[in-house]
Amino acid sequence: MTSEPFRRGRFEELPDKPRVPHDFGRTRGVDVTLRSRPFGEMKVHYRELGDGPPLLLIHGLMTSSYSFRYVYGRLAKRWHVIAPDLPGAGRSDAPTGRSYAPEAIAEWIGEFQRELGIEGCAAVGNSMGGYVCMMHAIRDPRAFSKLVNVHSPASPDLRYRALGAVLAVPGVRGILRRMVGRDGRRWTHKNVHYFDESLKSLEEAEEYARPLRSDAGLEAFVRYLSETLAPSGFVKLARELAAKPFPIPLLLLYATRDPLVSPKNAAYLAKLVPEAKLVMLENTSHFAHVDTPDAVVNAIDAFF
């Protein structure tokens, strides 16, 4: 694969295992039954590693707890790292006929915390995960002690408005099923972007494609696109942030370049939360914990 930033290689050339070894295999996988108000009774899968105070990791859209594979070992030297698969993601159940509005995902995070007895822990949220963690903190200031938001969307820009309009068209979900395909691995390979695309592997494609192969998992994915990332949610978050100070210390950790989520979101959030600490990282992506794990862990350690 080429080393040119964000230059995707051919799916057919992906290695079975990633070029750079990681710590996902060191984590312990746990399944719990969660009785959730917004999602009903469901199986939740999470990974854990380490013996220190709890640190909750919340992944983003179309990924899973696997996305933190390069920071588990580094963070576990200090923390008891806990990373769940969100509803409809990874190895957790995909509840159907339920709302995936950002408020519902935020409430689910609180339910998961109570199930494990980790309310008030430190937290890191990536991309969509950072967005819903901010919503959770606003609604329950006791939820986290501190929060690191790694490159989340926040501004209701034209991309999200256009996405909402497209998903509202009758029959578009059938088209999306054909685009994703029954296998799903090519789709995830195409739509997860790294600064260093040579970090990808068939192992990763398999982890992220897993939920997309079922009708329930595809429904969850569509609901994340149409409901969790609806522009109305971003507008609501901005209003709430403008109305009162963010209740806990916040680190905004963003890449200077990213084709998925514009780095302009960093300045947008920094203006809404002027007391937040802003760190911009070079030569990385909004999956900075994959591209530059040392820089991410150093920033987290300094903040916490």
C-alpha positions as CSV (number, residue, x, y, z in Angstrom):
1,M,0.0,0.0,0.0
2,T,1.1,3.6,-0.6
3,S,2.1,5.8,2.3
4,E,0.4,8.9,0.8
5,P,-2.0,10.3,3.5
6,F,-5.6,9.0,3.2
7,R,-4.8,7.1,0.0
8,R,-6.9,3.9,0.2
9,G,-5.4,0.7,-1.2
10,R,-7.2,-2.1,-2.9
11,F,-9.4,-4.4,-0.8
12,E,-7.9,-7.4,-2.6
13,E,-4.4,-6.4,-1.2
14,L,-5.4,-6.3,2.5
15,P,-3.3,-8.6,4.7
16,D,-5.1,-11.0,6.9
17,K,-3.6,-9.5,10.0
18,P,-2.7,-5.8,10.6
19,R,0.8,-4.7,9.8
20,V,1.3,-3.2,13.3
21,P,0.5,-5.6,16.2
22,H,-2.1,-4.5,18.7
23,D,-3.6,-5.3,22.1
24,F,-7.2,-6.3,21.3
25,G,-6.3,-9.9,21.9
26,R,-5.1,-9.1,25.4
27,T,-8.5,-7.7,26.4
28,R,-11.2,-9.8,28.0
29,G,-14.5,-10.0,26.2
30,V,-17.6,-9.9,28.5
31,D,-21.3,-10.2,27.6
32,V,-23.9,-8.7,30.0
33,T,-27.7,-8.5,29.7
34,L,-28.8,-4.8,30.0
35,R,-32.4,-3.9,30.6
36,S,-32.5,-0.6,28.8
37,R,-35.3,1.9,28.8
38,P,-34.7,3.1,25.2
39,F,-33.6,-0.3,23.7
40,G,-35.2,-3.0,25.8
41,E,-33.5,-6.0,27.1
42,M,-30.3,-6.7,25.1
43,K,-26.9,-8.3,25.2
44,V,-24.0,-5.9,25.5
45,H,-20.5,-6.9,24.6
46,Y,-17.6,-5.0,26.1
47,R,-13.8,-5.4,26.3
48,E,-11.7,-4.7,29.4
49,L,-8.1,-4.6,30.4
50,G,-6.2,-3.3,33.4
51,D,-6.7,-2.9,37.2
52,G,-6.7,0.8,37.9
53,P,-9.6,3.2,38.2
54,P,-12.3,2.8,35.4
55,L,-11.8,4.6,32.1
56,L,-14.8,4.3,29.7
57,L,-14.1,4.2,25.9
58,I,-17.0,4.9,23.5
59,H,-16.4,4.2,19.8
60,G,-17.8,5.9,16.8
61,L,-20.1,5.1,13.9
62,M,-19.4,1.9,11.9
63,T,-16.7,0.8,14.3
64,S,-16.7,-1.0,17.6
65,S,-14.5,-1.6,20.7
66,Y,-12.0,-3.0,18.3
67,S,-11.2,0.5,17.2
68,F,-9.3,1.1,20.4
69,R,-6.9,-1.8,19.8
70,Y,-3.8,0.3,19.7
71,V,-4.4,2.1,23.0
72,Y,-5.7,-0.7,25.3
73,G,-2.3,-1.7,26.5
74,R,-0.9,1.8,26.9
75,L,-4.0,3.0,28.9
76,A,-4.3,-0.2,30.9
77,K,-0.9,0.6,32.6
78,R,-2.9,3.2,34.6
79,W,-6.6,2.4,34.1
80,H,-9.1,-0.3,34.2
81,V,-10.2,0.2,30.5
82,I,-13.8,-0.6,29.6
83,A,-15.0,-0.3,26.0
84,P,-18.5,-1.5,25.1
85,D,-19.9,-2.1,21.7
86,L,-22.8,0.3,21.2
87,P,-26.3,-1.1,20.3
88,G,-26.2,-2.5,16.8
89,A,-22.4,-2.3,16.7
90,G,-19.6,-4.9,17.1
91,R,-20.8,-8.0,19.0
92,S,-23.7,-6.3,20.9
93,D,-27.3,-6.9,20.0
94,A,-29.0,-4.6,17.4
95,P,-32.5,-3.7,18.8
96,T,-35.1,-3.1,16.1
97,G,-38.0,-0.7,16.0
98,R,-36.2,1.6,18.6
99,S,-35.1,5.2,18.4
100,Y,-31.4,5.7,18.0
101,A,-31.7,9.4,18.7
102,P,-28.6,10.9,20.4
103,E,-30.5,11.2,23.6
104,A,-31.3,7.5,23.5
105,I,-27.6,6.6,23.0
106,A,-26.6,9.0,25.8
107,E,-29.1,7.4,28.1
108,W,-27.9,3.9,27.2
109,I,-24.3,4.9,28.2
110,G,-25.6,5.9,31.6
111,E,-27.4,2.5,31.9
112,F,-24.3,0.7,31.0
113,Q,-22.3,2.6,33.6
114,R,-24.9,1.8,36.3
115,E,-24.8,-1.9,35.3
116,L,-21.1,-2.0,35.8
117,G,-21.0,0.4,38.8
118,I,-18.7,2.9,37.1
119,E,-20.8,6.1,37.2
120,G,-18.5,9.2,37.6
121,C,-15.6,7.6,35.8
122,A,-13.3,9.3,33.3
123,A,-14.3,8.8,29.7
124,V,-13.0,9.0,26.1
125,G,-15.4,9.2,23.1
126,N,-14.3,9.0,19.5
127,S,-16.3,10.6,16.6
128,M,-20.0,9.9,17.2
129,G,-19.0,8.5,20.6
130,G,-17.6,11.8,21.7
131,Y,-20.8,13.6,20.5
132,V,-23.1,11.4,22.6
133,C,-20.8,11.5,25.6
134,M,-21.1,15.3,25.6
135,M,-24.8,15.0,25.5
136,H,-24.7,12.5,28.3
137,A,-22.5,14.8,30.4
138,I,-24.9,17.7,29.9
139,R,-27.9,15.6,31.0
140,D,-26.1,14.0,33.9
141,P,-23.2,16.1,35.2
142,R,-22.2,13.2,37.6
143,A,-21.8,10.8,34.7
144,F,-18.1,11.5,34.1
145,S,-15.3,13.1,36.1
146,K,-13.6,14.3,32.9
147,L,-14.2,13.7,29.2
148,V,-11.9,13.5,26.1
149,N,-13.7,14.1,22.8
150,V,-11.6,12.7,19.9
151,H,-12.7,14.4,16.7
152,S,-16.5,14.2,17.0
153,P,-18.9,16.0,14.6
154,A,-20.7,18.9,16.2
155,S,-21.7,21.4,13.5
156,P,-24.9,20.7,11.4
157,D,-23.1,21.3,8.1
158,L,-24.4,20.6,4.6
159,R,-23.2,17.0,4.6
160,Y,-25.4,16.0,7.5
161,R,-28.4,17.9,6.1
162,A,-28.0,16.2,2.7
163,L,-27.6,12.8,4.3
164,G,-30.9,13.3,6.2
165,A,-32.7,14.3,3.1
166,V,-31.4,11.3,1.1
167,L,-32.3,8.8,3.8
168,A,-35.8,10.1,3.9
169,V,-36.4,9.2,0.2
170,P,-38.6,6.0,-0.1
171,G,-36.6,3.0,-1.1
172,V,-33.2,4.4,-0.3
173,R,-32.6,1.8,2.4
174,G,-32.8,-1.0,-0.1
175,I,-30.2,0.9,-2.2
176,L,-28.0,1.2,0.9
177,R,-28.3,-2.6,1.5
178,R,-27.1,-3.2,-2.1
179,M,-24.2,-0.7,-1.5
180,V,-23.1,-2.3,1.7
181,G,-23.5,-5.8,0.3
182,R,-24.2,-9.0,2.2
183,D,-20.5,-9.4,3.1
184,G,-19.9,-5.8,4.2
185,R,-16.2,-5.9,4.4
186,R,-15.6,-3.9,1.2
187,W,-18.0,-1.3,2.5
188,T,-16.1,-0.8,5.8
189,H,-12.8,-0.8,4.0
190,K,-14.0,2.0,1.8
191,N,-15.6,4.1,4.4
192,V,-13.2,4.0,7.3
193,H,-10.4,6.5,6.6
194,Y,-6.9,6.6,8.1
195,F,-4.0,8.9,7.6
196,D,-2.0,5.7,7.2
197,E,-4.2,3.3,5.2
198,S,-1.6,0.6,5.4
199,L,-2.9,0.0,9.0
200,K,-6.0,-1.8,7.6
201,S,-6.5,-5.5,7.4
202,L,-9.1,-8.2,6.7
203,E,-9.2,-8.7,10.5
204,E,-10.5,-5.1,10.9
205,A,-12.9,-5.3,7.9
206,E,-14.4,-8.5,9.5
207,E,-14.9,-6.8,12.9
208,Y,-16.7,-3.8,11.5
209,A,-18.7,-5.7,8.9
210,R,-20.1,-8.2,11.4
211,P,-23.3,-6.3,12.4
212,L,-24.0,-5.1,8.8
213,R,-24.7,-8.6,7.6
214,S,-28.0,-8.9,9.5
215,D,-31.2,-6.9,8.7
216,A,-31.2,-5.8,12.3
217,G,-27.6,-4.5,12.2
218,L,-28.3,-2.7,8.9
219,E,-31.4,-1.1,10.4
220,A,-29.3,0.1,13.4
221,F,-26.7,1.5,11.0
222,V,-29.3,3.4,9.0
223,R,-30.8,4.8,12.3
224,Y,-27.4,6.0,13.4
225,L,-27.1,7.9,10.1
226,S,-30.6,9.3,10.1
227,E,-31.3,9.7,13.8
228,T,-28.1,9.9,15.9
229,L,-26.4,12.2,13.4
230,A,-29.5,14.2,12.5
231,P,-28.7,17.9,12.2
232,S,-31.4,18.7,14.8
233,G,-29.3,17.0,17.4
234,F,-26.3,19.1,16.7
235,V,-28.4,22.3,16.9
236,K,-29.8,21.1,20.2
237,L,-26.3,20.5,21.6
238,A,-25.2,23.9,20.5
239,R,-28.1,25.6,22.2
240,E,-27.5,23.7,25.5
241,L,-23.8,24.5,25.4
242,A,-24.5,28.2,24.8
243,A,-27.0,28.2,27.6
244,K,-24.7,27.1,30.4
245,P,-21.1,26.0,31.0
246,F,-20.1,22.4,30.2
247,P,-20.3,20.7,33.6
248,I,-17.0,18.8,33.6
249,P,-13.4,19.3,32.3
250,L,-13.3,18.7,28.6
251,L,-10.4,17.9,26.2
252,L,-11.0,18.4,22.5
253,L,-8.5,16.2,20.6
254,Y,-8.7,16.8,16.9
255,A,-6.7,16.0,13.7
256,T,-5.6,18.9,11.5
257,R,-6.7,16.9,8.5
258,D,-9.6,14.5,8.0
259,P,-11.8,13.7,5.0
260,L,-14.7,12.3,7.2
261,V,-15.3,15.0,9.8
262,S,-14.0,18.4,9.1
263,P,-11.4,19.7,11.6
264,K,-13.5,22.9,11.7
265,N,-15.6,21.1,14.2
266,A,-12.8,21.6,16.7
267,A,-13.0,25.4,16.5
268,Y,-16.8,25.2,16.5
269,L,-16.8,23.3,19.8
270,A,-14.0,25.3,21.3
271,K,-16.1,28.5,20.8
272,L,-19.1,26.9,22.5
273,V,-17.0,25.5,25.4
274,P,-14.3,28.2,25.8
275,E,-13.1,26.5,29.0
276,A,-12.2,23.3,27.2
277,K,-8.7,22.4,26.4
278,L,-8.0,22.1,22.6
279,V,-5.2,19.9,21.2
280,M,-4.7,19.6,17.4
281,L,-2.7,16.6,16.2
282,E,-0.7,16.4,13.0
283,N,-0.3,13.5,10.6
284,T,-3.4,11.6,11.9
285,S,-7.1,11.2,11.3
286,H,-10.2,11.4,13.4
287,F,-9.3,7.8,14.3
288,A,-6.2,9.3,16.0
289,H,-6.1,6.4,18.4
290,V,-5.3,4.2,15.4
291,D,-3.0,6.4,13.4
292,T,-1.1,8.0,16.3
293,P,-1.8,6.1,19.6
294,D,1.2,7.4,21.5
295,A,0.2,11.0,20.9
296,V,-3.4,10.3,21.9
297,V,-2.3,8.5,25.1
298,N,0.1,11.2,26.0
299,A,-2.6,13.8,25.6
300,I,-5.0,11.8,27.7
301,D,-2.4,11.2,30.4
302,A,-1.6,14.9,30.5
303,F,-5.3,15.9,30.8
304,F,-6.2,13.3,33.4
